[in-house]
Amino acid sequence: MKGHKLTQKDALKFIFAGNSIFTVENTKTGNRFTFKVKISKTPGFYFVSVLTSPDTYSYIGIIVNGLFTWGKKSHISENAQSVKVFQYIIDKLKSQSLPEFVEVWHEGRCGKCGKTLTVPSSIQNGLGPECIKTLSRQAKRDKFLELILS
């Protein structure tokens, strides 16, 4: 797979950066899903979509204070595998118990601004050097991550 594998620690930071696109792959089965997580104007709210066709993301739900909830307005069933996989990934990352055969990848774009990453440390963690410094509400985001990890 083209892209860059994220560690469990970096994966949560990347996902909640504000404009992340990432792929989850089960290396045992080869199954994978690509998700987009965008921050809302309301603090603590994130919109979640899944890639359903080339360049088309379909809404599946929201994350509120670290808890994923399937969206009633979603055109994808709450029993769809993509919805279950997203819930599983968030739960496992929060508990830091993601199995080794499940990998989280980013495609080389900043999780906050979407620009191509060129600095090696940025490629590793998925956030550009300027965005990681100026990540809006960084202190609140870190507290938010601590809240959902506890």
Rosetta constraint file for C-alpha pairs under 8 A:
AtomPair CA 2 CA 107 HARMONIC 7.02 0.50
AtomPair CA 3 CA 105 HARMONIC 6.22 0.50
AtomPair CA 3 CA 106 HARMONIC 5.67 0.50
AtomPair CA 3 CA 107 HARMONIC 4.39 0.50
AtomPair CA 3 CA 108 HARMONIC 6.07 0.50
AtomPair CA 4 CA 105 HARMONIC 5.29 0.50
AtomPair CA 4 CA 106 HARMONIC 5.40 0.50
AtomPair CA 4 CA 107 HARMONIC 6.25 0.50
AtomPair CA 4 CA 108 HARMONIC 6.63 0.50
AtomPair CA 4 CA 123 HARMONIC 7.04 0.50
AtomPair CA 4 CA 124 HARMONIC 6.82 0.50
AtomPair CA 5 CA 103 HARMONIC 6.80 0.50
AtomPair CA 5 CA 104 HARMONIC 5.82 0.50
AtomPair CA 5 CA 105 HARMONIC 4.35 0.50
AtomPair CA 5 CA 106 HARMONIC 6.59 0.50
AtomPair CA 5 CA 124 HARMONIC 7.54 0.50
AtomPair CA 6 CA 10 HARMONIC 5.87 0.50
AtomPair CA 6 CA 11 HARMONIC 5.42 0.50
AtomPair CA 6 CA 103 HARMONIC 7.56 0.50
AtomPair CA 6 CA 104 HARMONIC 5.62 0.50
AtomPair CA 6 CA 105 HARMONIC 5.65 0.50
AtomPair CA 6 CA 106 HARMONIC 7.19 0.50
AtomPair CA 6 CA 124 HARMONIC 6.76 0.50
AtomPair CA 6 CA 125 HARMONIC 6.39 0.50
AtomPair CA 6 CA 126 HARMONIC 7.64 0.50
AtomPair CA 7 CA 11 HARMONIC 5.85 0.50
AtomPair CA 7 CA 104 HARMONIC 7.65 0.50
AtomPair CA 7 CA 125 HARMONIC 7.84 0.50
AtomPair CA 8 CA 12 HARMONIC 6.87 0.50
AtomPair CA 8 CA 93 HARMONIC 6.10 0.50
AtomPair CA 8 CA 96 HARMONIC 6.60 0.50
AtomPair CA 8 CA 98 HARMONIC 7.22 0.50
AtomPair CA 9 CA 13 HARMONIC 7.07 0.50
AtomPair CA 9 CA 93 HARMONIC 7.80 0.50
AtomPair CA 9 CA 96 HARMONIC 7.74 0.50
AtomPair CA 10 CA 14 HARMONIC 6.03 0.50
AtomPair CA 10 CA 125 HARMONIC 5.54 0.50
AtomPair CA 10 CA 126 HARMONIC 7.74 0.50
AtomPair CA 11 CA 15 HARMONIC 6.02 0.50
AtomPair CA 11 CA 93 HARMONIC 7.65 0.50
AtomPair CA 11 CA 104 HARMONIC 6.79 0.50
AtomPair CA 11 CA 125 HARMONIC 7.70 0.50
AtomPair CA 12 CA 16 HARMONIC 6.18 0.50
AtomPair CA 12 CA 93 HARMONIC 6.72 0.50
AtomPair CA 12 CA 94 HARMONIC 7.70 0.50
AtomPair CA 12 CA 145 HARMONIC 7.78 0.50
AtomPair CA 13 CA 17 HARMONIC 5.99 0.50
AtomPair CA 13 CA 145 HARMONIC 7.72 0.50
AtomPair CA 14 CA 20 HARMONIC 6.49 0.50
AtomPair CA 14 CA 111 HARMONIC 5.49 0.50
AtomPair CA 14 CA 112 HARMONIC 7.96 0.50
AtomPair CA 14 CA 125 HARMONIC 7.17 0.50
AtomPair CA 14 CA 126 HARMONIC 6.03 0.50
AtomPair CA 14 CA 127 HARMONIC 6.85 0.50
AtomPair CA 15 CA 19 HARMONIC 7.83 0.50
AtomPair CA 15 CA 20 HARMONIC 5.48 0.50
AtomPair CA 15 CA 21 HARMONIC 7.60 0.50
AtomPair CA 15 CA 22 HARMONIC 7.62 0.50
AtomPair CA 15 CA 37 HARMONIC 6.47 0.50
AtomPair CA 15 CA 111 HARMONIC 6.96 0.50
AtomPair CA 16 CA 20 HARMONIC 7.22 0.50
AtomPair CA 16 CA 37 HARMONIC 7.22 0.50
AtomPair CA 16 CA 38 HARMONIC 7.94 0.50
AtomPair CA 16 CA 39 HARMONIC 7.55 0.50
AtomPair CA 16 CA 46 HARMONIC 7.95 0.50
AtomPair CA 16 CA 111 HARMONIC 7.99 0.50
AtomPair CA 16 CA 141 HARMONIC 7.95 0.50
AtomPair CA 17 CA 39 HARMONIC 7.86 0.50
AtomPair CA 17 CA 111 HARMONIC 5.43 0.50
AtomPair CA 17 CA 112 HARMONIC 5.04 0.50
AtomPair CA 17 CA 127 HARMONIC 7.97 0.50
AtomPair CA 17 CA 135 HARMONIC 7.42 0.50
AtomPair CA 18 CA 37 HARMONIC 6.86 0.50
AtomPair CA 18 CA 38 HARMONIC 5.06 0.50
AtomPair CA 18 CA 39 HARMONIC 4.60 0.50
AtomPair CA 18 CA 46 HARMONIC 7.81 0.50
AtomPair CA 18 CA 111 HARMONIC 6.55 0.50
AtomPair CA 18 CA 112 HARMONIC 5.04 0.50
AtomPair CA 19 CA 36 HARMONIC 7.22 0.50
AtomPair CA 19 CA 37 HARMONIC 5.88 0.50
AtomPair CA 19 CA 38 HARMONIC 4.58 0.50
AtomPair CA 19 CA 39 HARMONIC 6.59 0.50
AtomPair CA 19 CA 111 HARMONIC 5.22 0.50
AtomPair CA 19 CA 112 HARMONIC 4.80 0.50
AtomPair CA 19 CA 113 HARMONIC 6.50 0.50
AtomPair CA 19 CA 114 HARMONIC 6.91 0.50
AtomPair CA 20 CA 36 HARMONIC 5.62 0.50
AtomPair CA 20 CA 37 HARMONIC 5.29 0.50
AtomPair CA 20 CA 38 HARMONIC 6.54 0.50
AtomPair CA 20 CA 110 HARMONIC 7.33 0.50
AtomPair CA 20 CA 111 HARMONIC 4.13 0.50
AtomPair CA 20 CA 112 HARMONIC 6.40 0.50
AtomPair CA 20 CA 114 HARMONIC 7.55 0.50
AtomPair CA 21 CA 34 HARMONIC 7.01 0.50
AtomPair CA 21 CA 35 HARMONIC 5.64 0.50
AtomPair CA 21 CA 36 HARMONIC 4.41 0.50
AtomPair CA 21 CA 37 HARMONIC 6.55 0.50
AtomPair CA 21 CA 106 HARMONIC 6.59 0.50
AtomPair CA 21 CA 107 HARMONIC 7.68 0.50
AtomPair CA 21 CA 111 HARMONIC 6.85 0.50
AtomPair CA 22 CA 34 HARMONIC 5.55 0.50
AtomPair CA 22 CA 35 HARMONIC 5.51 0.50
AtomPair CA 22 CA 36 HARMONIC 6.63 0.50
AtomPair CA 22 CA 104 HARMONIC 6.76 0.50
AtomPair CA 22 CA 105 HARMONIC 5.52 0.50
AtomPair CA 22 CA 106 HARMONIC 4.66 0.50
AtomPair CA 22 CA 107 HARMONIC 6.98 0.50
AtomPair CA 23 CA 32 HARMONIC 6.68 0.50
AtomPair CA 23 CA 33 HARMONIC 5.54 0.50
AtomPair CA 23 CA 34 HARMONIC 4.11 0.50
AtomPair CA 23 CA 35 HARMONIC 6.22 0.50
AtomPair CA 23 CA 104 HARMONIC 5.75 0.50
AtomPair CA 23 CA 105 HARMONIC 5.10 0.50
AtomPair CA 23 CA 106 HARMONIC 6.36 0.50
AtomPair CA 24 CA 32 HARMONIC 5.35 0.50
AtomPair CA 24 CA 33 HARMONIC 5.43 0.50
AtomPair CA 24 CA 34 HARMONIC 6.34 0.50
AtomPair CA 24 CA 102 HARMONIC 6.94 0.50
AtomPair CA 24 CA 103 HARMONIC 5.64 0.50
AtomPair CA 24 CA 104 HARMONIC 4.64 0.50
AtomPair CA 24 CA 105 HARMONIC 6.37 0.50
AtomPair CA 25 CA 30 HARMONIC 6.50 0.50
AtomPair CA 25 CA 31 HARMONIC 5.81 0.50
AtomPair CA 25 CA 32 HARMONIC 4.23 0.50
AtomPair CA 25 CA 33 HARMONIC 6.77 0.50
AtomPair CA 25 CA 102 HARMONIC 5.64 0.50
AtomPair CA 25 CA 103 HARMONIC 5.21 0.50
AtomPair CA 25 CA 104 HARMONIC 6.57 0.50
AtomPair CA 25 CA 105 HARMONIC 7.94 0.50
AtomPair CA 26 CA 30 HARMONIC 5.41 0.50
AtomPair CA 26 CA 31 HARMONIC 5.43 0.50
AtomPair CA 26 CA 32 HARMONIC 6.26 0.50
AtomPair CA 26 CA 101 HARMONIC 5.75 0.50
AtomPair CA 26 CA 102 HARMONIC 4.57 0.50
AtomPair CA 26 CA 103 HARMONIC 6.49 0.50
AtomPair CA 27 CA 31 HARMONIC 7.41 0.50
AtomPair CA 27 CA 101 HARMONIC 5.18 0.50
AtomPair CA 27 CA 102 HARMONIC 6.22 0.50
AtomPair CA 27 CA 103 HARMONIC 7.39 0.50
AtomPair CA 28 CA 101 HARMONIC 6.28 0.50
AtomPair CA 33 CA 50 HARMONIC 7.10 0.50
AtomPair CA 33 CA 51 HARMONIC 7.10 0.50
AtomPair CA 33 CA 82 HARMONIC 6.63 0.50
AtomPair CA 34 CA 50 HARMONIC 5.83 0.50
AtomPair CA 34 CA 51 HARMONIC 5.42 0.50
AtomPair CA 35 CA 48 HARMONIC 7.02 0.50
AtomPair CA 35 CA 49 HARMONIC 5.63 0.50
AtomPair CA 35 CA 50 HARMONIC 4.42 0.50
AtomPair CA 35 CA 51 HARMONIC 6.07 0.50
AtomPair CA 35 CA 57 HARMONIC 7.86 0.50
AtomPair CA 36 CA 48 HARMONIC 5.79 0.50
AtomPair CA 36 CA 49 HARMONIC 5.13 0.50
AtomPair CA 36 CA 50 HARMONIC 6.22 0.50
AtomPair CA 36 CA 51 HARMONIC 7.71 0.50
AtomPair CA 36 CA 57 HARMONIC 7.46 0.50
AtomPair CA 37 CA 46 HARMONIC 6.29 0.50
AtomPair CA 37 CA 47 HARMONIC 5.61 0.50
AtomPair CA 37 CA 48 HARMONIC 4.69 0.50
AtomPair CA 37 CA 49 HARMONIC 6.55 0.50
AtomPair CA 38 CA 46 HARMONIC 5.42 0.50
AtomPair CA 38 CA 47 HARMONIC 5.24 0.50
AtomPair CA 38 CA 48 HARMONIC 6.72 0.50
AtomPair CA 39 CA 43 HARMONIC 7.93 0.50
AtomPair CA 39 CA 44 HARMONIC 7.85 0.50
AtomPair CA 39 CA 45 HARMONIC 6.15 0.50
AtomPair CA 39 CA 46 HARMONIC 4.36 0.50
AtomPair CA 39 CA 47 HARMONIC 6.35 0.50
AtomPair CA 40 CA 44 HARMONIC 7.73 0.50
AtomPair CA 40 CA 45 HARMONIC 5.35 0.50
AtomPair CA 40 CA 46 HARMONIC 5.35 0.50
AtomPair CA 40 CA 47 HARMONIC 6.78 0.50
AtomPair CA 41 CA 45 HARMONIC 7.70 0.50
AtomPair CA 44 CA 63 HARMONIC 7.68 0.50
AtomPair CA 44 CA 64 HARMONIC 5.63 0.50
AtomPair CA 44 CA 65 HARMONIC 5.12 0.50
AtomPair CA 44 CA 66 HARMONIC 7.63 0.50
AtomPair CA 44 CA 144 HARMONIC 7.68 0.50
AtomPair CA 45 CA 62 HARMONIC 6.84 0.50
AtomPair CA 45 CA 63 HARMONIC 5.65 0.50
AtomPair CA 45 CA 64 HARMONIC 4.78 0.50
AtomPair CA 45 CA 65 HARMONIC 6.76 0.50
AtomPair CA 46 CA 62 HARMONIC 5.49 0.50
AtomPair CA 46 CA 63 HARMONIC 5.00 0.50
AtomPair CA 46 CA 64 HARMONIC 6.67 0.50
AtomPair CA 47 CA 59 HARMONIC 7.43 0.50
AtomPair CA 47 CA 61 HARMONIC 6.21 0.50
AtomPair CA 47 CA 62 HARMONIC 4.64 0.50
AtomPair CA 47 CA 63 HARMONIC 6.54 0.50
AtomPair CA 48 CA 59 HARMONIC 5.94 0.50
AtomPair CA 48 CA 60 HARMONIC 5.78 0.50
AtomPair CA 48 CA 61 HARMONIC 5.28 0.50
AtomPair CA 48 CA 62 HARMONIC 5.55 0.50
AtomPair CA 48 CA 63 HARMONIC 7.32 0.50
AtomPair CA 49 CA 57 HARMONIC 5.55 0.50
AtomPair CA 49 CA 58 HARMONIC 5.01 0.50
AtomPair CA 49 CA 59 HARMONIC 4.13 0.50
AtomPair CA 49 CA 60 HARMONIC 5.23 0.50
AtomPair CA 49 CA 61 HARMONIC 7.07 0.50
AtomPair CA 50 CA 57 HARMONIC 5.15 0.50
AtomPair CA 50 CA 58 HARMONIC 5.35 0.50
AtomPair CA 50 CA 59 HARMONIC 6.57 0.50
AtomPair CA 50 CA 60 HARMONIC 6.82 0.50
AtomPair CA 50 CA 82 HARMONIC 7.20 0.50
AtomPair CA 51 CA 55 HARMONIC 7.22 0.50
AtomPair CA 51 CA 56 HARMONIC 5.78 0.50
AtomPair CA 51 CA 57 HARMONIC 4.31 0.50
AtomPair CA 51 CA 58 HARMONIC 6.37 0.50
AtomPair CA 52 CA 56 HARMONIC 5.87 0.50
AtomPair CA 52 CA 57 HARMONIC 5.71 0.50
AtomPair CA 52 CA 58 HARMONIC 6.32 0.50
AtomPair CA 53 CA 57 HARMONIC 7.25 0.50
AtomPair CA 58 CA 74 HARMONIC 7.64 0.50
AtomPair CA 58 CA 75 HARMONIC 7.53 0.50
AtomPair CA 58 CA 76 HARMONIC 7.72 0.50
AtomPair CA 59 CA 71 HARMONIC 7.69 0.50
AtomPair CA 59 CA 74 HARMONIC 5.58 0.50
AtomPair CA 59 CA 75 HARMONIC 7.39 0.50
AtomPair CA 59 CA 76 HARMONIC 7.73 0.50
AtomPair CA 60 CA 70 HARMONIC 5.86 0.50
AtomPair CA 60 CA 71 HARMONIC 5.68 0.50
AtomPair CA 60 CA 74 HARMONIC 5.17 0.50
AtomPair CA 60 CA 75 HARMONIC 7.48 0.50
AtomPair CA 60 CA 76 HARMONIC 6.30 0.50
AtomPair CA 60 CA 78 HARMONIC 7.88 0.50
AtomPair CA 60 CA 83 HARMONIC 6.71 0.50
AtomPair CA 61 CA 68 HARMONIC 7.07 0.50
AtomPair CA 61 CA 69 HARMONIC 5.61 0.50
AtomPair CA 61 CA 70 HARMONIC 4.21 0.50
AtomPair CA 61 CA 71 HARMONIC 3.95 0.50
AtomPair CA 61 CA 72 HARMONIC 7.69 0.50
AtomPair CA 61 CA 74 HARMONIC 6.82 0.50
AtomPair CA 62 CA 68 HARMONIC 5.73 0.50
AtomPair CA 62 CA 69 HARMONIC 5.47 0.50
AtomPair CA 62 CA 70 HARMONIC 6.55 0.50
AtomPair CA 62 CA 71 HARMONIC 6.45 0.50
AtomPair CA 63 CA 67 HARMONIC 5.17 0.50
AtomPair CA 63 CA 68 HARMONIC 4.26 0.50
AtomPair CA 63 CA 69 HARMONIC 6.18 0.50
AtomPair CA 64 CA 68 HARMONIC 6.57 0.50
AtomPair CA 64 CA 69 HARMONIC 7.80 0.50
AtomPair CA 65 CA 144 HARMONIC 7.06 0.50
AtomPair CA 65 CA 148 HARMONIC 7.06 0.50
AtomPair CA 66 CA 144 HARMONIC 7.59 0.50
AtomPair CA 66 CA 145 HARMONIC 7.69 0.50
AtomPair CA 66 CA 147 HARMONIC 7.89 0.50
AtomPair CA 66 CA 148 HARMONIC 5.20 0.50
AtomPair CA 67 CA 148 HARMONIC 7.82 0.50
AtomPair CA 68 CA 87 HARMONIC 6.41 0.50
AtomPair CA 68 CA 90 HARMONIC 7.73 0.50
AtomPair CA 70 CA 74 HARMONIC 7.60 0.50
AtomPair CA 70 CA 78 HARMONIC 5.99 0.50
AtomPair CA 70 CA 83 HARMONIC 7.31 0.50
AtomPair CA 71 CA 78 HARMONIC 8.00 0.50
AtomPair CA 76 CA 80 HARMONIC 6.68 0.50
AtomPair CA 77 CA 83 HARMONIC 7.81 0.50
AtomPair CA 78 CA 83 HARMONIC 6.07 0.50
AtomPair CA 78 CA 84 HARMONIC 7.59 0.50
AtomPair CA 79 CA 83 HARMONIC 6.75 0.50
AtomPair CA 79 CA 84 HARMONIC 6.73 0.50
AtomPair CA 80 CA 84 HARMONIC 6.46 0.50
AtomPair CA 81 CA 85 HARMONIC 5.96 0.50
AtomPair CA 82 CA 86 HARMONIC 6.20 0.50
AtomPair CA 83 CA 87 HARMONIC 6.33 0.50
AtomPair CA 84 CA 88 HARMONIC 6.09 0.50
AtomPair CA 85 CA 89 HARMONIC 6.07 0.50
AtomPair CA 86 CA 90 HARMONIC 6.26 0.50
AtomPair CA 87 CA 91 HARMONIC 6.16 0.50
AtomPair CA 88 CA 92 HARMONIC 6.04 0.50
AtomPair CA 89 CA 93 HARMONIC 5.97 0.50
AtomPair CA 89 CA 98 HARMONIC 7.23 0.50
AtomPair CA 90 CA 94 HARMONIC 6.04 0.50
AtomPair CA 91 CA 95 HARMONIC 6.33 0.50
AtomPair CA 92 CA 96 HARMONIC 5.81 0.50
AtomPair CA 92 CA 97 HARMONIC 5.04 0.50
AtomPair CA 92 CA 98 HARMONIC 4.84 0.50
AtomPair CA 93 CA 97 HARMONIC 6.25 0.50
AtomPair CA 93 CA 98 HARMONIC 5.80 0.50
AtomPair CA 94 CA 148 HARMONIC 6.50 0.50
AtomPair CA 94 CA 149 HARMONIC 4.84 0.50
AtomPair CA 94 CA 150 HARMONIC 7.97 0.50
AtomPair CA 95 CA 149 HARMONIC 6.40 0.50
AtomPair CA 98 CA 102 HARMONIC 6.70 0.50
AtomPair CA 106 CA 126 HARMONIC 6.75 0.50
AtomPair CA 108 CA 116 HARMONIC 5.85 0.50
AtomPair CA 108 CA 117 HARMONIC 5.49 0.50
AtomPair CA 108 CA 123 HARMONIC 6.12 0.50
AtomPair CA 108 CA 126 HARMONIC 6.80 0.50
AtomPair CA 109 CA 113 HARMONIC 7.98 0.50
AtomPair CA 109 CA 114 HARMONIC 5.03 0.50
AtomPair CA 109 CA 115 HARMONIC 5.24 0.50
AtomPair CA 109 CA 116 HARMONIC 4.45 0.50
AtomPair CA 109 CA 117 HARMONIC 5.39 0.50
AtomPair CA 109 CA 126 HARMONIC 6.71 0.50
AtomPair CA 109 CA 127 HARMONIC 7.71 0.50
AtomPair CA 110 CA 114 HARMONIC 4.56 0.50
AtomPair CA 110 CA 115 HARMONIC 5.42 0.50
AtomPair CA 110 CA 116 HARMONIC 6.40 0.50
AtomPair CA 110 CA 117 HARMONIC 6.13 0.50
AtomPair CA 110 CA 122 HARMONIC 7.96 0.50
AtomPair CA 110 CA 126 HARMONIC 5.39 0.50
AtomPair CA 110 CA 127 HARMONIC 4.66 0.50
AtomPair CA 110 CA 128 HARMONIC 5.55 0.50
AtomPair CA 110 CA 131 HARMONIC 7.93 0.50
AtomPair CA 111 CA 126 HARMONIC 5.97 0.50
AtomPair CA 111 CA 127 HARMONIC 5.61 0.50
AtomPair CA 112 CA 127 HARMONIC 6.81 0.50
AtomPair CA 112 CA 131 HARMONIC 6.59 0.50
AtomPair CA 112 CA 135 HARMONIC 7.48 0.50
AtomPair CA 113 CA 131 HARMONIC 7.28 0.50
AtomPair CA 115 CA 128 HARMONIC 7.93 0.50
AtomPair CA 117 CA 122 HARMONIC 6.25 0.50
AtomPair CA 117 CA 123 HARMONIC 5.66 0.50
AtomPair CA 117 CA 126 HARMONIC 7.49 0.50
AtomPair CA 117 CA 127 HARMONIC 7.55 0.50
AtomPair CA 117 CA 128 HARMONIC 6.09 0.50
AtomPair CA 118 CA 122 HARMONIC 7.06 0.50
AtomPair CA 118 CA 123 HARMONIC 6.56 0.50
AtomPair CA 119 CA 123 HARMONIC 6.16 0.50
AtomPair CA 119 CA 128 HARMONIC 7.49 0.50
AtomPair CA 119 CA 129 HARMONIC 7.64 0.50
AtomPair CA 120 CA 124 HARMONIC 6.26 0.50
AtomPair CA 121 CA 125 HARMONIC 6.40 0.50
AtomPair CA 122 CA 126 HARMONIC 5.40 0.50
AtomPair CA 122 CA 127 HARMONIC 5.17 0.50
AtomPair CA 122 CA 128 HARMONIC 5.12 0.50
AtomPair CA 122 CA 129 HARMONIC 6.34 0.50
AtomPair CA 123 CA 127 HARMONIC 7.16 0.50
AtomPair CA 123 CA 128 HARMONIC 7.77 0.50
AtomPair CA 127 CA 131 HARMONIC 6.36 0.50
AtomPair CA 127 CA 132 HARMONIC 5.84 0.50
AtomPair CA 128 CA 132 HARMONIC 5.98 0.50
AtomPair CA 129 CA 133 HARMONIC 6.46 0.50
AtomPair CA 130 CA 134 HARMONIC 6.15 0.50
AtomPair CA 131 CA 135 HARMONIC 5.14 0.50
AtomPair CA 134 CA 138 HARMONIC 7.34 0.50
AtomPair CA 137 CA 141 HARMONIC 5.92 0.50
AtomPair CA 138 CA 142 HARMONIC 6.05 0.50
AtomPair CA 139 CA 143 HARMONIC 6.23 0.50
AtomPair CA 140 CA 144 HARMONIC 5.92 0.50
AtomPair CA 141 CA 145 HARMONIC 6.09 0.50
AtomPair CA 142 CA 146 HARMONIC 6.16 0.50
AtomPair CA 143 CA 147 HARMONIC 6.06 0.50
AtomPair CA 144 CA 148 HARMONIC 6.30 0.50
AtomPair CA 145 CA 149 HARMONIC 6.02 0.50
AtomPair CA 146 CA 150 HARMONIC 6.14 0.50
